[in-house]
């Protein structure tokens, strides 16, 4: 086992597990909300085409553009058409963006593309891949990060530089990128079918920059993120944040179409100060097939990342347990759904801890067992 990784994951577990337990004890309604959310997400999975169509209608009604992508290449073709001659692009943390290799493909087109989440920025300058859904740079120590920033950002940074000063240096660099950006691309923590709204939770404030400063905002996510109502979408982001150990989240962002104003005789006019265009791209990429298979419950996952810290295989193998960005117990399921990759499932030790802590009550060990059968025949 890599010593640096062992130290990093031990610190993460010590910080995360007690914090989540405390949140759930102090806010008992969250567990009930999680049960309700599971029911709503199952409803969508049972009527997926209806809810995709309803989402499309809602997005168009709010003045946005709706796109359905059947796979990764389809999604990238849609993005290329939208960004066209725009060069400066900022991204927020999203596993789906990695799923379709968005940053890599946009860079090939000569675009200036930057991750704005701190962890994702560190992964980017390290020419690396994320090791965790919520904390992508969890595998990088402070010493390693100081060397990366010294090389890529500020020669005055060293291993004795405080974490606060490291963050300050990155923030200054990214602010220049925000102000120059023409396109902001995000994922989505939830989409409400009844309003076409995209909800995003964060603590850094970068997503607010990504969704408001550029003239074009593109949200890309899987069809599994659709829930029936705006209330359900708020429930999803609250449950996700709580089980990730960040309750209350510092920011909840809601985007329902491009910017608009109604300050002159209450006549709605668009655009206003913010983006002139809003695009929602929902991607299938194996999800519909999974709905009709023994992988169905995988699509209930809300990406809180809590199962990682109860998994001995993840603690031992790190991001090698899965195919980044889909690592850990969650990643084994999602690599199977989106890429039909099954081999890493053989590393699972079936401790069962992942099921015990899952807010959606997904029987992850059983699903991984079925994935193993796909690999071994």
C-alpha positions as CSV (number, residue, x, y, z in Angstrom):
1,X,0.0,0.0,0.0
2,X,1.2,3.5,-0.8
3,X,2.1,5.2,2.5
4,X,1.1,8.7,1.4
5,X,-2.3,7.3,0.3
6,X,-2.8,5.5,3.6
7,X,-2.1,8.6,5.6
8,X,-4.5,10.7,3.4
9,X,-7.4,8.2,3.6
10,X,-7.0,7.7,7.3
11,X,-7.3,11.5,7.9
12,X,-10.3,11.7,5.6
13,X,-12.1,8.9,7.4
14,X,-11.4,10.5,10.8
15,X,-12.8,13.8,9.5
16,X,-15.8,12.4,7.6
17,X,-17.5,9.6,9.6
18,X,-18.0,11.4,12.9
19,X,-19.2,14.6,11.1
20,X,-21.8,12.7,9.1
21,X,-23.0,10.9,12.2
22,X,-23.3,14.2,14.0
23,X,-25.3,15.8,11.2
24,X,-27.8,12.9,11.1
25,X,-28.2,12.8,14.8
26,X,-28.9,16.5,15.1
27,X,-31.2,16.6,12.0
28,X,-33.3,13.4,12.1
29,X,-35.5,14.6,9.3
30,X,-32.7,14.0,6.8
31,X,-33.1,10.2,7.1
32,X,-36.8,10.5,6.4
33,X,-36.1,12.8,3.5
34,X,-33.7,10.2,2.1
35,X,-36.4,7.6,2.2
36,X,-38.8,9.9,0.4
37,X,-36.1,10.7,-2.2
38,X,-35.5,7.0,-2.9
39,X,-39.2,6.6,-3.7
40,X,-39.2,9.6,-6.0
41,X,-36.1,8.5,-7.9
42,X,-37.6,5.0,-8.4
43,X,-40.7,6.7,-9.8
44,X,-38.6,8.4,-12.4
45,X,-36.7,5.2,-13.3
46,X,-40.0,3.5,-13.9
47,X,-41.1,6.3,-16.3
48,X,-37.9,7.6,-17.6
49,X,-39.0,8.7,-21.1
50,X,-42.0,10.6,-19.7
51,X,-39.7,12.5,-17.3
52,X,-37.1,13.3,-20.0
53,X,-39.9,14.7,-22.2
54,X,-41.3,16.7,-19.3
55,X,-37.9,18.1,-18.5
56,X,-37.4,19.2,-22.1
57,X,-40.8,21.0,-22.1
58,X,-39.9,22.8,-18.8
59,X,-36.4,23.9,-20.0
60,X,-37.8,25.3,-23.2
61,X,-40.6,27.1,-21.4
62,X,-38.0,28.9,-19.3
63,X,-36.1,30.1,-22.3
64,X,-33.4,27.5,-22.2
65,X,-32.2,24.9,-24.7
66,X,-32.6,21.2,-24.1
67,X,-30.4,18.5,-25.6
68,X,-30.6,14.7,-25.3
69,X,-27.3,12.8,-25.9
70,X,-27.4,9.1,-26.4
71,X,-23.7,8.6,-25.6
72,X,-20.4,10.4,-25.0
73,X,-19.6,11.2,-28.6
74,X,-23.1,12.6,-29.1
75,X,-22.7,14.8,-26.0
76,X,-19.4,16.2,-27.2
77,X,-20.7,17.0,-30.6
78,X,-23.5,19.0,-29.0
79,X,-20.9,20.9,-26.8
80,X,-18.7,21.6,-29.8
81,X,-21.6,23.2,-31.6
82,X,-22.6,25.3,-28.7
83,X,-19.1,26.6,-27.8
84,X,-18.1,27.2,-31.5
85,X,-15.7,30.2,-31.6
86,X,-15.6,30.8,-27.8
87,X,-12.2,30.0,-26.4
88,X,-12.2,30.7,-22.7
89,X,-14.1,28.0,-20.7
90,X,-14.4,27.3,-17.0
91,X,-15.6,24.0,-15.5
92,X,-17.1,23.0,-12.2
93,X,-16.6,19.6,-10.6
94,X,-18.6,16.9,-12.4
95,X,-18.0,13.2,-13.0
96,X,-20.1,13.3,-16.1
97,X,-17.6,15.8,-17.7
98,X,-14.9,13.2,-17.1
99,X,-17.2,10.5,-18.4
100,X,-17.4,12.2,-21.8
101,X,-13.8,13.3,-21.7
102,X,-14.9,16.9,-22.0
103,X,-11.8,18.8,-20.9
104,X,-9.6,16.6,-23.0
105,X,-11.7,17.0,-26.1
106,X,-12.1,20.8,-25.7
107,X,-8.3,21.2,-25.2
108,X,-7.8,19.4,-28.5
109,X,-9.8,22.2,-30.1
110,X,-7.5,24.8,-28.7
111,X,-9.8,26.0,-26.0
112,X,-8.4,27.4,-22.8
113,X,-10.2,25.2,-20.3
114,X,-9.8,25.3,-16.5
115,X,-11.2,23.4,-13.6
116,X,-12.4,25.8,-10.9
117,X,-13.0,23.5,-8.0
118,X,-9.8,23.5,-5.9
119,X,-9.4,19.7,-5.9
120,X,-10.2,19.4,-9.6
121,X,-7.7,22.2,-10.4
122,X,-5.0,20.3,-8.5
123,X,-5.9,17.1,-10.3
124,X,-5.7,19.1,-13.6
125,X,-2.2,20.5,-13.0
126,X,-1.0,17.1,-11.9
127,X,-2.2,15.6,-15.2
128,X,-4.1,13.2,-13.0
129,X,-7.6,11.7,-12.4
130,X,-9.9,12.1,-9.4
131,X,-9.7,9.6,-6.6
132,X,-13.0,10.5,-4.9
133,X,-16.4,11.9,-6.1
134,X,-16.5,14.7,-3.5
135,X,-12.8,15.1,-2.7
136,X,-11.0,14.5,-6.1
137,X,-7.5,15.4,-4.8
138,X,-7.7,13.3,-1.6
139,X,-4.7,11.3,-2.7
140,X,-2.5,14.4,-2.8
141,X,-0.6,15.4,0.4
142,X,0.0,19.0,1.3
143,X,3.7,18.5,0.4
144,X,2.8,17.2,-3.0
145,X,0.4,20.1,-3.6
146,X,3.0,22.6,-2.6
147,X,5.3,21.3,-5.2
148,X,2.6,21.4,-7.9
149,X,1.7,25.0,-7.1
150,X,5.4,25.9,-7.0
151,X,5.8,24.5,-10.5
152,X,2.6,25.7,-12.0
153,X,1.5,28.8,-10.2
154,X,3.8,30.6,-7.8
155,X,7.5,29.9,-7.2
156,X,7.3,31.3,-3.7
157,X,5.1,28.4,-2.5
158,X,6.8,25.6,-0.6
159,X,6.0,22.9,1.9
160,X,6.0,25.5,4.7
161,X,3.4,27.6,3.0
162,X,0.1,27.5,4.9
163,X,-2.9,25.9,3.4
164,X,-4.7,29.3,3.6
165,X,-2.0,30.9,1.5
166,X,-2.1,28.1,-1.1
167,X,-5.8,28.5,-1.5
168,X,-5.4,32.3,-1.8
169,X,-2.9,31.8,-4.6
170,X,-5.2,29.5,-6.5
171,X,-8.2,31.8,-5.9
172,X,-6.3,34.7,-7.4
173,X,-5.3,32.7,-10.5
174,X,-8.9,31.4,-11.1
175,X,-10.4,34.8,-10.7
176,X,-8.6,35.9,-13.8
177,X,-10.1,32.9,-15.6
178,X,-13.6,33.6,-14.4
179,X,-13.4,37.2,-15.7
180,X,-12.1,36.1,-19.1
181,X,-14.6,33.2,-19.5
182,X,-17.1,33.0,-22.3
183,X,-18.6,29.6,-21.4
184,X,-19.2,28.0,-18.1
185,X,-19.8,24.2,-18.0
186,X,-21.2,22.5,-14.9
187,X,-22.8,19.2,-14.0
188,X,-26.0,19.0,-11.9
189,X,-26.7,17.5,-8.5
190,X,-30.4,17.3,-9.4
191,X,-32.8,18.4,-12.2
192,X,-36.5,19.1,-11.5
193,X,-38.7,17.8,-14.3
194,X,-41.6,20.2,-13.5
195,X,-39.5,23.4,-13.8
196,X,-36.4,22.3,-15.8
197,X,-34.3,23.7,-13.0
198,X,-30.7,22.6,-12.4
199,X,-29.6,22.5,-8.7
200,X,-25.9,22.5,-7.7
201,X,-24.4,22.5,-4.2
202,X,-21.0,23.8,-3.3
203,X,-18.9,25.3,-0.6
204,X,-16.2,27.2,-2.5
205,X,-18.3,29.6,-4.5
206,X,-16.7,28.7,-7.9
207,X,-20.0,27.2,-9.3
208,X,-21.7,30.6,-8.8
209,X,-18.9,32.2,-10.9
210,X,-19.1,29.4,-13.5
211,X,-22.9,29.8,-13.9
212,X,-23.2,33.6,-13.8
213,X,-20.1,35.3,-15.2
214,X,-19.9,33.6,-18.7
215,X,-22.3,34.5,-21.4
216,X,-23.2,30.8,-21.9
217,X,-24.0,28.3,-19.2
218,X,-24.0,24.6,-20.2
219,X,-25.2,22.0,-17.6
220,X,-24.4,18.4,-18.5
221,X,-25.6,15.4,-16.5
222,X,-27.1,12.0,-16.6
223,X,-30.8,11.2,-17.0
224,X,-30.5,9.6,-13.5
225,X,-30.4,13.1,-12.0
226,X,-34.0,13.9,-13.0
227,X,-36.5,14.0,-10.2
228,X,-40.2,14.9,-10.5
229,X,-40.4,18.3,-8.7
230,X,-38.3,21.2,-7.6
231,X,-39.1,20.1,-4.0
232,X,-37.6,16.7,-4.8
233,X,-34.5,18.4,-6.3
234,X,-34.0,20.4,-3.1
235,X,-34.4,17.2,-1.1
236,X,-31.7,15.5,-3.2
237,X,-29.1,18.2,-2.7
238,X,-29.8,18.4,1.0
239,X,-29.4,14.6,1.4
240,X,-26.3,14.5,-0.8
241,X,-24.7,17.3,1.2
242,X,-25.6,15.8,4.6
243,X,-24.2,12.3,3.8
244,X,-21.1,13.9,2.3
245,X,-20.5,15.7,5.6
246,X,-21.2,19.2,4.4
247,X,-24.4,20.3,6.1
248,X,-25.6,22.9,5.6
249,X,-24.0,23.5,2.2
250,X,-22.5,27.0,1.9
251,X,-24.3,27.5,-1.4
252,X,-27.3,26.0,-3.3
253,X,-27.4,27.2,-6.8
254,X,-30.7,27.0,-8.8
255,X,-30.6,27.7,-12.6
256,X,-33.9,27.9,-14.5
257,X,-33.1,29.2,-17.9
258,X,-31.0,32.2,-19.0
259,X,-30.8,35.5,-17.0
260,X,-33.9,37.7,-17.1
261,X,-35.5,40.8,-15.7
262,X,-39.0,42.0,-15.2
263,X,-38.3,45.5,-13.8
264,X,-39.9,47.4,-16.6
265,X,-43.7,47.1,-16.3
266,X,-43.2,43.5,-15.1
267,X,-42.4,42.4,-18.6
268,X,-40.0,39.5,-18.6
269,X,-37.0,40.2,-20.8
270,X,-33.9,38.0,-21.4
271,X,-31.0,38.3,-21.1
272,X,-30.2,40.5,-18.1
273,X,-26.9,40.7,-16.2
274,X,-26.1,37.0,-16.3
275,X,-25.8,34.4,-19.1
276,X,-27.7,35.1,-22.4
277,X,-27.9,31.3,-23.1
278,X,-28.6,28.3,-20.9
279,X,-28.2,24.8,-22.3
280,X,-29.1,21.5,-20.5
281,X,-27.6,18.4,-21.9
282,X,-28.9,15.1,-20.4
283,X,-27.0,12.0,-21.3
284,X,-28.0,8.4,-21.5
285,X,-24.7,6.6,-22.1
286,X,-25.8,3.2,-20.8
287,X,-28.3,4.4,-18.2
288,X,-31.5,3.4,-20.0
289,X,-30.0,-0.1,-20.5
290,X,-29.1,-0.3,-16.9
291,X,-32.7,0.7,-15.8
292,X,-33.9,-2.5,-17.5
293,X,-31.2,-4.7,-16.0
294,X,-29.9,-6.0,-12.7
295,X,-27.9,-2.8,-12.4
296,X,-31.1,-0.7,-12.0
297,X,-30.6,0.3,-8.4
298,X,-27.2,1.8,-9.3
299,X,-29.0,4.8,-10.8
300,X,-30.4,5.7,-7.4
301,X,-26.9,6.8,-6.3
302,X,-26.7,10.5,-5.4
303,X,-22.9,10.7,-5.4
304,X,-22.4,11.5,-1.7
305,X,-19.2,9.4,-1.6
306,X,-19.9,8.1,1.9
307,X,-19.6,4.4,0.9
308,X,-15.9,5.0,0.0
309,X,-15.0,5.5,3.7
310,X,-16.6,2.2,4.7
311,X,-14.8,0.2,2.1
312,X,-11.7,-1.8,2.9
313,X,-10.9,-2.3,-0.9
314,X,-11.0,1.5,-1.5
315,X,-8.8,2.1,1.6
316,X,-6.3,-0.4,0.3
317,X,-6.3,0.2,-3.5
318,X,-7.3,3.9,-3.6
319,X,-8.4,5.1,-7.0
320,X,-7.3,1.8,-8.5
321,X,-10.5,0.3,-7.1
322,X,-12.6,1.4,-10.0
323,X,-12.0,3.4,-13.2
324,X,-11.6,7.1,-12.4
325,X,-13.6,9.3,-12.1
326,X,-15.9,6.4,-11.0
327,X,-13.9,4.9,-8.1
328,X,-14.8,3.1,-4.9
329,X,-18.0,1.1,-4.5
330,X,-20.0,3.7,-6.4
331,X,-17.4,3.6,-9.2
332,X,-17.7,-0.1,-9.6
333,X,-21.4,0.3,-10.4
334,X,-21.0,3.3,-12.6
335,X,-18.1,1.9,-14.6
336,X,-20.3,-1.0,-15.4
337,X,-23.2,1.3,-16.3
338,X,-21.4,3.8,-18.4
339,X,-18.4,1.9,-19.8
340,X,-19.3,-1.7,-19.4
341,X,-16.1,-2.2,-17.4
342,X,-16.4,-5.0,-14.9
343,X,-12.9,-6.2,-14.0
344,X,-12.3,-4.0,-11.0
345,X,-15.3,-5.6,-9.3
346,X,-13.1,-8.6,-8.6
347,X,-11.2,-6.5,-6.0
348,X,-14.3,-6.1,-3.9
349,X,-14.0,-7.7,-0.4
350,X,-17.7,-7.7,0.3
351,X,-17.5,-6.2,3.7
352,X,-21.0,-4.8,3.4
353,X,-20.2,-1.5,4.9
354,X,-21.2,0.4,1.7
355,X,-24.8,-0.8,2.0
356,X,-25.0,0.1,5.7
357,X,-24.1,3.8,5.1
358,X,-25.9,4.4,1.8
359,X,-28.6,7.0,2.1
360,X,-30.5,5.5,-0.9
361,X,-30.4,2.0,0.7
362,X,-28.8,0.6,-2.4
363,X,-27.7,-3.0,-2.0
364,X,-24.2,-2.2,-3.4
365,X,-22.6,-5.6,-2.5
366,X,-25.3,-7.5,-4.3
367,X,-24.9,-5.3,-7.4
368,X,-21.2,-5.7,-7.4
369,X,-21.6,-9.5,-7.1
370,X,-23.7,-9.4,-10.2
371,X,-21.0,-7.3,-11.9
372,X,-18.4,-9.9,-11.0
373,X,-20.5,-12.5,-12.8
374,X,-20.4,-10.4,-15.9
375,X,-16.7,-10.3,-15.7
376,X,-16.1,-14.0,-15.0
377,X,-19.0,-15.3,-17.2
